[in-house]
Amino acid sequence: MTRYLIRQFTISLIKLFVFLTFMFFFIQIVMPGDFVDQFAMGCDAACREEMRVQLGLDLPLWNRYFHWLGQVVRLDFGESMFGEPILDIFKRVIPPTLLVFVIGTVLAFMIGLWLGKVTSWRERGIGSRLITLGGLVLFTSFPPWLTYLVTYLVTKGGVFQVVGGRGGLRGPNFTGLDRLLWQKVELSPSEVIITMMICVVISALFLFLLKFIYERLTKSKVPTLMFVFLIGLWAVSGWQMWGIDDLAFDIMTIAYIPMVTYILLAFGEFMLIMQASMRDVKNSEYVQIARAKGLPESTVRDQHAARNALLPVLSRLVISLPYLITGVVIIESSVGWPGLGTNLWNALYWQNMPVVMNTLLIVGIISLGARLIIDVIAAYLDPRIRYQDFQTNHT
Amino acid sequence: MDPIPSNHLEKAYNYYRNGQLSRASQLLVELIKHDPGHEEAWYLLSYVLKDLDRQIYAVQRVLRINPLNQKASIRLRKLSVLREEEDAGETLSSETAEGSPPQVTRYTEWTRDQQITDHGFSHTQRLKFRAHNFWRRFKMNWNIFAQSRLAILGLILVFIFGLLTIAYPILRNTVWASSVYDPITGFDMKVFPHPVPPGSRHLLGTDTLGRDVLSRLLAATPHTFVIGLTAAVATAIVGTLLSMAAAYFQGNVDTAITNLADVFIMLPAPVMMVIIGTRFREISPFVLGLFYGVLTGAGGTTLVMRAQAIQIVSKPFMEAAQIAGGGGRHIIFKHLLPSLLPLAALQMMVAVTGAVVADGFISFFGITRTISNWGTIIYDAFIYAGISGTGVPWYSLVPAAMCFSLFALGFYLISRGLHRVASPELRRR
């Protein structure tokens, strides 16, 4: 297992390197002229030359490329067009995105799997058909439109951008929060979100451990719904202990809008893949044998069929990950949630190319990280993957 | 047992050329009685016999003795075509009718070139044979496809959108006055105030600026089709070529292609499209579609199709093709490609949906105003609602959003139907 993990990690690093290279040259093509040409309008030729030397634009392309690569390795992303260090911008906008993306994906995944499991087991029922059709419609709807509908229903005919605006030169910020509450504290919303996330992750890990031990000792199952509820309860009490519960709840009052939209948009895909995957295993012999043993139908479904149907869904998830991230980016900017996506549109609007480039970079890194996590889960679930040759990783 | 007279075969050929078929068959039967595995005797017998079924049987015997006998296999194909024609009641067959018997050359006179180029078919017959085969396969696949009612619904949806595409130029040139129905500058003076709800004058109402919603939707349809179809074709070509190369060469090529696909997967294609659309404002839908198609084709499509291609390559018939002396190009395009086509079609449908929605984003966020598509209509609806403060104009918003959903749904449903065609393991259930 360790060897497998080390190898996966090394390969990821190589992929990241290729990705960075591609990104660099893509932006070189997309940029009109160079930075000086475009933004130093009031300068004469000599002044422009001086600026080029100052910014290092007189160097040949490969030289700039390695310089930039070195900077990225040291996590120095440079400055935005308006002088703010990009790292600071990212510290502000990445946590909100991660909050929506991580919690949304996990919830959408669980809902999608559960619905897919149930509907494919009773394929002919009218309920199953309705759920499948609903999933199809949600999955194929135009994301901004869906965002609008959710916002409209939640705010009962209110404004489109409830959560915040696109923002000015300095990027988006939270405008939907309770100002009086946040004036009293030193913390910024992003710092609170980071603390919230840490609470959730720690409680989830800890409860997983407890669940594992409990199930080993008593040989019984903990219901998933109860488990999720427990994690939520545990996380909320964690917020309380940290003393950020007011702030956290205030954030959650607006964060649920992008989250709900994202779940609505994403669960359909998981459900459809799970259905197809369940159909494959449903009539296989070991499922028949499990039924012949006299096990209850729900046990056959959950313990025998669904567990094996999960693997294709995971390998499919790898392919759809970037689209999920894109979905978050789109939803964020339609609703004005001040994360990576809104920041990206803002930067595009102001032609803020350094921010655009590094946002793409971060999106790539996030999808790579999520990819690694999925690989680990898949390797944990299926021992064959661990011992498999690297080349047949995707089959 | 008597020894076989060595000139029996020679005599039989002579009898055959002279038209004395019964004597020839006598000799041949004698020969076969002595040696049931006499390949050439069976082969000649297939010409000597008169009944079509018996001829087929004789050729089948030849092939059982020597499966690599090319002339015999070509003859078998030809005979089975004749058989089917006869079954269908057509008497196009030239061979069974009386007249001069077809030329049969001795085995020793066969050249390698003759074995390969002499199909024994006329050009039209060959075409007919192919068309027939294609039609049979198509009917089979269609039956599988049509089992799913949703897939048919998808086909109908796409067909309707196709009709709309054709309808716009016709309507513009005949019924619709350009002062009212221009998608950008149209304004209906006779109605006040705008927007008006759907009615007999404007089927889907007008938007805040007084433009007819239906004409705007129709005007955007060709654009959408161009983007979607370009992306689909590009995805299919790139994905198929890469996955076939990976599956055929394996080893290092496979590793390189898979990892490259992993890198491409990290690039969020819709976001990249928006960036491109922002920078090159006059970009044509063709280039946008191409860009999307190449990005997704080299990424996700390659990964999905490679898995399938690897499975196909490991099947026994590929080995047989290799042993029979098929070169790389022959194996890739004659054996691997046909098996991958249904999956490629499936990926094409998925790409259409993705590309069209991604194209909508470019306009929806109002970053570029030169592209006129359904996203523009939605964007306009929100912007004018904000400016005029009259609330959201549902008349223009809902149809545009529905167009997106129905277009994507149509292609997605087709892809679900194709999925059944592409994966035989699903059919049994």
Contacts between the chains, C-beta under 8 A, distances in Angstrom:
chain1	res1	chain2	res2	distance
A	11	B	259	7.2
A	14	B	259	7.5
A	15	B	259	6.3
A	15	B	262	5.5
A	15	B	263	5.3
A	15	B	266	7.3
A	18	B	259	7.8
A	18	B	260	7.6
A	18	B	263	4.9
A	19	B	263	5.1
A	19	B	266	5.3
A	19	B	267	7.6
A	22	B	263	6.8
A	22	B	267	7.5
A	26	B	272	7.7
A	30	B	275	6.1
A	30	B	276	6.8
A	30	B	279	4.9
A	31	B	279	7.9
A	32	B	279	6.7
A	136	B	409	6.6
A	136	B	412	6.9
A	136	B	413	7.6
A	137	B	405	6.7
A	137	B	409	6.9
A	139	B	412	7.6
A	140	B	353	6.6
A	140	B	405	5.7
A	140	B	408	3.9
A	140	B	409	4.6
A	140	B	412	5.3
A	141	B	401	7.4
A	141	B	404	7.2
A	141	B	405	4.8
A	141	B	408	7.7
A	142	B	357	6.2
A	142	B	360	5.9
A	142	B	364	7.9
A	142	B	374	7.9
A	142	B	375	7.8
A	142	B	378	7.3
A	142	B	401	5.6
A	142	B	404	3.9
A	142	B	405	6.5
A	142	B	408	7.8
A	143	B	357	7.4
A	144	B	360	8.0
A	144	B	361	7.7
A	144	B	364	5.3
A	144	B	378	6.8
A	145	B	378	6.5
A	145	B	397	7.9
A	145	B	401	4.0
A	145	B	404	7.0
A	145	B	405	7.8
A	148	B	382	7.6
A	152	B	392	7.9
A	157	B	391	8.0
A	160	B	382	6.0
A	160	B	385	7.9
A	160	B	386	7.5
A	276	B	419	7.4
A	276	B	426	7.7
A	279	B	426	6.6
A	279	B	429	6.4
A	280	B	425	6.8
A	280	B	426	7.5
A	282	B	429	7.7
A	283	B	429	6.2
A	318	B	265	7.7
A	319	B	265	6.5
A	319	B	299	7.9
A	319	B	300	4.5
A	319	B	303	5.9
A	319	B	304	6.8
A	320	B	300	7.7
A	321	B	265	7.6
A	322	B	265	5.8
A	322	B	266	6.2
A	322	B	267	7.1
A	322	B	268	4.9
A	322	B	269	7.7
A	322	B	299	8.0
A	323	B	268	7.4
A	323	B	270	7.8
A	323	B	354	7.6
A	325	B	268	6.2
A	326	B	268	4.4
A	326	B	269	7.7
A	326	B	270	5.0
A	326	B	271	5.8
A	329	B	268	7.3
A	329	B	271	6.3
A	330	B	270	7.3
A	330	B	361	6.3
A	333	B	365	6.6
A	334	B	364	8.0
A	344	B	271	7.1
A	345	B	365	5.6
A	345	B	367	7.2
A	348	B	274	6.9
A	348	B	275	6.7
A	348	B	278	5.2
A	348	B	367	5.8
A	349	B	367	6.3
A	356	B	275	6.4
A	360	B	267	7.6
A	360	B	268	7.5
A	360	B	271	7.0
A	360	B	272	7.6
A	360	B	275	8.0
A	363	B	266	7.8
A	363	B	268	5.7
A	363	B	271	7.1
A	364	B	266	4.2
A	364	B	267	7.1
A	367	B	265	7.5
A	367	B	266	5.2
A	367	B	268	7.9
A	368	B	266	6.2
A	390	B	255	7.4
A	391	B	250	7.7
A	391	B	251	7.9
A	391	B	254	5.8
A	391	B	255	5.6
A	391	B	258	7.2
A	392	B	310	7.5
A	393	B	258	7.2
A	394	B	258	6.4
A	394	B	303	5.4
A	394	B	306	6.9
A	394	B	307	5.7
A	395	B	307	4.7
A	395	B	310	5.9
A	395	B	311	7.5
